[in-house]
Amino acid sequence: MTMTETAQAPADFAWDDHEIVDSSFTAVINAPIDTIDLPQWAFTLPEHEYQGCSPAHVAAGVTTAPDGKRMSINVEVIGGVPMVQHYVETLGEKHHLILDSVSDIFTPNGRTTIHVLWELSVKAIDDQRCEFTNHVRSRGTAEFIALLDRQGVPFDLFRAQRQPMSIAHNQSETPLFAASIERAALRN
């Protein structure tokens, strides 16, 4: 697995401002690319399948945003901190899915939010295999930065403590997501 930088944030969004993590890992899917549909997988993923992709995964469901866009609601606990992610589909192509969330996090010092961009993509390796990329970026929202400031916690210290947990989580879930996408592709 390798680290890469592939996500495209909206043009008016400055990811460098208070970026917490930017991690990307790849895994092989043993299925032809024409059998893979990432939005179909993400928006029909059974909760038990989501839970099987990481011990940190608690619950998953789907709904719609107020503007009618599809949403994936994921609950996970990373580093002892529960998160509720409200992923809104911003790009939904068969082989490229971008989900954007202002996620609730529940810290010992109160509830706050972080911004998470989750990008999934596949590209053909050959006619029977694909490379899956799981790219996650997160950054502190103004609300989150204010919470750290009230506590006297420097952002750089928080980031240094949070990054290893978030990166390890992404690294461990990537091959399990790939296996789940593979199972869905082979069922089709």
C-alpha positions as CSV (number, residue, x, y, z in Angstrom):
1,M,0.0,0.0,0.0
2,T,1.2,3.5,-0.8
3,M,0.5,7.0,0.2
4,T,-0.8,9.3,-2.5
5,E,-2.4,12.7,-2.9
6,T,-5.5,12.5,-5.2
7,A,-8.5,14.2,-3.7
8,Q,-9.9,17.4,-5.2
9,A,-11.5,19.7,-2.6
10,P,-13.9,22.4,-3.8
11,A,-12.1,25.4,-5.3
12,D,-13.0,27.7,-2.4
13,F,-11.9,25.3,0.3
14,A,-8.4,25.6,1.8
15,W,-7.4,22.2,3.0
16,D,-4.0,23.5,4.2
17,D,-5.9,25.5,6.8
18,H,-5.9,23.3,9.9
19,E,-5.5,20.0,8.0
20,I,-5.5,17.1,10.5
21,V,-4.7,14.2,8.2
22,D,-4.3,13.4,4.5
23,S,-3.9,9.6,4.1
24,S,-4.4,7.4,1.1
25,F,-3.9,3.6,0.8
26,T,-4.5,1.2,-2.0
27,A,-5.5,-2.5,-2.3
28,V,-6.2,-4.9,-5.1
29,I,-9.8,-5.9,-6.0
30,N,-10.0,-9.2,-7.9
31,A,-12.9,-8.3,-10.1
32,P,-13.2,-6.7,-13.6
33,I,-13.6,-3.0,-13.5
34,D,-16.9,-3.1,-15.4
35,T,-18.5,-5.0,-12.4
36,I,-17.6,-2.3,-9.9
37,D,-20.0,0.5,-9.0
38,L,-18.7,2.5,-6.0
39,P,-21.8,4.6,-5.4
40,Q,-24.0,1.5,-5.6
41,W,-21.7,-0.2,-3.0
42,A,-21.5,2.8,-0.7
43,F,-25.2,3.5,-0.6
44,T,-26.4,-0.1,-0.2
45,L,-23.7,-1.3,2.2
46,P,-25.4,-3.3,4.9
47,E,-24.5,-2.3,8.4
48,H,-22.9,-5.7,9.3
49,E,-20.7,-5.4,6.2
50,Y,-19.6,-1.9,7.2
51,Q,-18.8,-3.1,10.7
52,G,-16.8,-6.0,9.3
53,C,-14.4,-3.5,7.6
54,S,-13.0,-2.2,10.9
55,P,-13.4,-2.9,14.6
56,A,-13.8,0.9,14.9
57,H,-17.0,0.9,12.8
58,V,-20.1,1.0,14.9
59,A,-23.0,1.7,12.5
60,A,-23.9,2.8,9.0
61,G,-27.0,3.9,7.1
62,V,-28.2,6.0,4.2
63,T,-30.5,9.0,3.9
64,T,-30.7,12.2,1.8
65,A,-29.4,15.7,2.5
66,P,-31.9,18.6,2.6
67,D,-31.0,19.3,-1.1
68,G,-31.9,15.7,-2.1
69,K,-28.3,14.4,-2.5
70,R,-27.5,10.9,-1.3
71,M,-25.9,10.7,2.2
72,S,-24.1,7.9,3.9
73,I,-24.2,8.2,7.7
74,N,-21.3,6.4,9.4
75,V,-20.5,6.0,13.1
76,E,-17.0,5.1,14.2
77,V,-14.7,5.4,17.2
78,I,-11.1,6.3,16.4
79,G,-8.7,6.7,19.3
80,G,-11.6,6.5,21.8
81,V,-13.4,9.5,20.1
82,P,-16.9,8.7,18.7
83,M,-17.6,10.3,15.3
84,V,-20.8,10.6,13.3
85,Q,-20.0,11.3,9.7
86,H,-22.7,12.8,7.4
87,Y,-21.2,12.0,4.0
88,V,-22.9,13.9,1.2
89,E,-22.2,12.6,-2.4
90,T,-20.4,15.3,-4.3
91,L,-19.2,13.1,-7.2
92,G,-20.9,9.8,-7.9
93,E,-19.3,8.0,-10.9
94,K,-19.0,4.2,-11.1
95,H,-15.3,4.2,-10.5
96,H,-14.9,7.5,-8.6
97,L,-16.9,8.6,-5.5
98,I,-16.3,11.7,-3.4
99,L,-18.2,12.1,-0.2
100,D,-18.0,15.3,1.9
101,S,-18.9,15.6,5.6
102,V,-19.0,18.0,8.5
103,S,-18.7,15.3,11.1
104,D,-19.7,15.4,14.7
105,I,-17.1,14.3,17.2
106,F,-17.7,13.8,20.8
107,T,-14.6,14.7,22.9
108,P,-14.3,14.5,26.7
109,N,-14.6,18.3,26.6
110,G,-17.7,18.5,24.4
111,R,-19.2,18.0,21.0
112,T,-17.6,19.7,18.0
113,T,-17.1,19.2,14.3
114,I,-14.4,18.4,11.8
115,H,-14.6,18.5,8.0
116,V,-13.9,15.1,6.3
117,L,-13.4,14.4,2.6
118,W,-13.6,10.7,1.7
119,E,-12.6,9.8,-1.9
120,L,-12.8,6.2,-3.3
121,S,-11.6,5.3,-6.7
122,V,-10.7,2.2,-8.8
123,K,-8.6,1.8,-11.9
124,A,-8.1,-1.3,-13.9
125,I,-4.8,-3.2,-13.5
126,D,-5.8,-5.8,-16.1
127,D,-9.0,-7.4,-17.3
128,Q,-9.6,-9.2,-14.0
129,R,-8.1,-6.9,-11.3
130,C,-8.4,-3.3,-10.2
131,E,-6.5,-1.0,-7.8
132,F,-8.8,0.5,-5.2
133,T,-7.7,3.8,-3.5
134,N,-9.2,4.9,-0.2
135,H,-8.2,8.6,0.4
136,V,-9.3,10.4,3.5
137,R,-8.6,14.1,4.3
138,S,-9.8,15.9,7.4
139,R,-9.4,19.4,8.8
140,G,-10.5,21.3,11.8
141,T,-13.6,23.5,11.5
142,A,-13.8,27.0,13.1
143,E,-15.9,25.4,15.9
144,F,-13.2,22.7,16.4
145,I,-10.4,25.3,16.5
146,A,-12.3,27.3,19.1
147,L,-12.7,24.2,21.3
148,L,-8.9,23.6,21.2
149,D,-8.3,27.3,21.9
150,R,-10.6,27.3,25.0
151,Q,-8.6,24.3,26.3
152,G,-5.2,25.9,25.5
153,V,-4.3,22.9,23.2
154,P,-2.1,24.0,20.3
155,F,-3.5,22.7,17.0
156,D,-0.1,21.2,16.0
157,L,0.0,19.1,19.2
158,F,-3.6,17.8,18.5
159,R,-2.7,17.0,14.9
160,A,0.5,15.2,16.0
161,Q,-1.5,13.0,18.4
162,R,-4.4,12.4,16.0
163,Q,-2.6,11.6,12.8
164,P,-1.1,8.2,13.7
165,M,-4.6,6.9,14.8
166,S,-6.4,8.2,11.8
167,I,-3.7,6.9,9.4
168,A,-3.6,3.5,11.0
169,H,-7.4,3.3,10.8
170,N,-7.4,4.2,7.1
171,Q,-4.6,1.7,6.4
172,S,-6.4,-1.2,8.2
173,E,-9.9,-0.5,6.6
174,T,-8.6,-0.1,3.0
175,P,-8.1,-3.9,2.3
176,L,-11.3,-4.7,4.0
177,F,-13.3,-2.1,2.0
178,A,-11.6,-3.6,-1.1
179,A,-12.7,-7.1,-0.2
180,S,-16.3,-5.8,0.4
181,I,-16.4,-4.0,-2.9
182,E,-15.0,-7.2,-4.6
183,R,-17.8,-9.3,-3.0
184,A,-20.4,-6.8,-4.3
185,A,-18.9,-6.7,-7.7
186,L,-18.8,-10.5,-8.0
187,R,-22.5,-10.7,-6.9
188,N,-23.4,-8.4,-9.8
